[in-house]
């Protein structure tokens, strides 16, 4: 289970990155709306560039998170499979359930 715990820990860090980036993106979108109202073209272009960069980062982190999810699932399945079929005590308990 050590690998599983490590993978989950890494995934939690990635989730923190995702949440932070999503909050920042929302903040920038609100600023974008204000700049549109103020008709500030220069500021609007700058914030739109920042939004595009954050969207790209968010997409990259989402892909990492999805990959980590697959790794966590595979690690869990491998560990469960080993426990179920290697340890006769666990296997007997599982069969009687």
Steps between C-alpha positions, in 0.01 A plus 500: 500500500802729523491575127126559519545748786773681310286524188205632697725758667626619161146517371393714796779745420383514141144561620627794706664641186177454306294677763745788527513547125122484469467772765755717323327447169168605650663811647644589160164448331338739745774753427446444130132587538589821684749600232239439231260727688769765530596454133865468599641334187862474619409350835245277332759355261741436785243324717376294204857385435531404866169313483615306194824403675307385807256300289793320340656433841168380634460259209853364556438450872166331427680254272757430773219447750324256268823305453556493875145375550569210266824423686322507837230265371756261350707504818193427710392220269847343507512519878146366537571221253817397686324504836201311369688226319831472686401508864288190572359650823368805317382287211300270735339797673409656165347178370286449809353850475 
